[in-house]
Each structure stands twice: as structure tokens, then as C-alpha cells.
Amino acid sequence: MSSKAITLLLIALLFSLSLAQAARPLQPADSTKSVHVIPEKVHDEACEGVGEEECLMRRTLTAHVDYIYTQDHNP
């Protein structure tokens, strides 16, 4: 292959990579959602009467389920 053809292919590759990068702009920093927690409402009534380990497991499961269902899914 001649050096002109190789140079042309490299330029085309660099151009296509730059176009691919420009097509996917980053999300703006202000698009994040902040959550404000009121300390008085953190007390979970479902944990009354159960052990500390069981309460921790319930809170962890609730947090994981909440995280899964509140993510932004892009199909």
C-alpha cells in the first residue's frame, strides 16, 4: 500500500473518531438530583421490635430496590 493511501486512511480514522466523540456530549453538572433528608423522618417504624441485624438488612434491601427503580434507563 502506498504511503498516500495509508495517510488518507489515518486521516479518515481520526476524523471519524472526532465525530463519534462530538456526537456524545457529556451531561451538564447541574442535572444531578440532590436528596434532602429530614432527620426526624429517618426513623423506620418497620424496624420496631426486631433485632439490629434484621433492621439493617431491611434498610439495605429498601435502599437497593429504591436505587434500582430510580435510575434513568436509556433504551
C-alpha positions in Angstrom: 0.0 0.0 0.0 1.3 3.4 -0.8 2.1 6.0 1.8 -0.5 8.3 0.4 -3.2 5.7 0.9 -2.1 5.0 4.5 -2.0 8.7 5.2 -5.5 9.1 3.8 -6.8 6.2 5.9 -5.3 7.6 9.1 -6.8 11.0 8.5 -10.2 9.4 7.8 -9.9 7.3 11.0 -9.0 10.4 13.1 -11.9 12.3 11.6 -14.4 9.6 12.3 -13.2 9.3 15.9 -13.6 13.0 16.4 -17.1 12.9 15.0 -18.0 10.0 17.3 -16.8 11.9 20.3 -18.6 15.1 19.3 -21.9 13.1 18.9 -22.0 12.1 22.6 -21.7 15.3 24.7 -21.3 15.0 28.5 -24.3 15.7 30.7 -24.2 19.1 32.4 -23.2 19.0 36.0 -26.4 20.6 37.2 -28.5 17.7 36.0 -27.8 15.7 39.2 -30.6 15.4 41.6 -30.0 16.1 45.2 -31.9 14.5 48.0 -32.6 16.2 51.2 -33.3 14.0 54.2 -35.2 15.2 57.3 -33.6 13.6 60.3 -36.9 13.2 62.2 -38.4 11.1 59.3 -35.4 8.7 59.0 -36.8 6.5 61.9 -38.2 3.4 60.3 -41.3 2.1 62.0 -40.9 -1.3 60.3 -37.8 -1.9 62.4 -39.6 -1.7 65.8 -39.5 -5.0 67.7 -36.8 -6.7 65.5 -33.1 -7.0 66.1 -30.5 -4.6 64.9 -29.2 -7.0 62.2 -32.7 -7.6 60.7 -33.3 -3.8 60.7 -30.1 -3.2 58.9 -30.9 -5.9 56.3 -34.3 -4.4 55.7 -32.9 -0.9 55.2 -30.2 -2.2 52.9 -32.8 -4.0 50.8 -35.0 -1.0 50.6 -32.1 1.2 49.6 -31.0 -1.2 46.8 -34.6 -1.5 45.4 -35.0 2.3 45.5 -31.7 2.7 43.7 -32.6 0.2 41.0 -36.0 1.7 40.3 -34.9 5.4 40.3 -32.1 5.1 37.8 -32.5 6.8 34.4 -32.7 4.0 31.8 -32.0 4.9 28.2 -33.3 2.2 25.9 
